[in-house]
Amino acid sequence: MARMAARHALRREGAAFDGLLAAGRGGIADRACALVIAGYCVVTAILYKQFWTQGDFWTDPDGKGRGLFCDFLKNLSLGAGFAEPICGADAQIDILFP
């Protein structure tokens, strides 16, 4: 029963996500969609790619922590890539950090 509820929740989340992406592709709310997707990437990186909890990050070069670290950085970089349309191509970083 719990599996079925989780499956239906994932379907609803996926449908909402697809609708949001369609609105972004249509040019209706592209910056809002980019903000949501960037936030989603950051949240999934923090919640699901916890390389620091594995305990083998510093000791084992082939450990699970290193693989999760690469996935963590991948999710953060995807979030940064989706955040670019929010700022625009001509965004100036020196305005934020004088």
Secondary structure as GFF3:
##gff-version 3
##sequence-region A 1 98
A	DSSP	alpha_helix	2	25	.	.	.	ID=ss1
A	DSSP	alpha_helix	30	48	.	.	.	ID=ss2
A	DSSP	three_ten_helix	51	53	.	.	.	ID=ss3
A	DSSP	alpha_helix	64	87	.	.	.	ID=ss4
A	DSSP	alpha_helix	93	96	.	.	.	ID=ss5
###
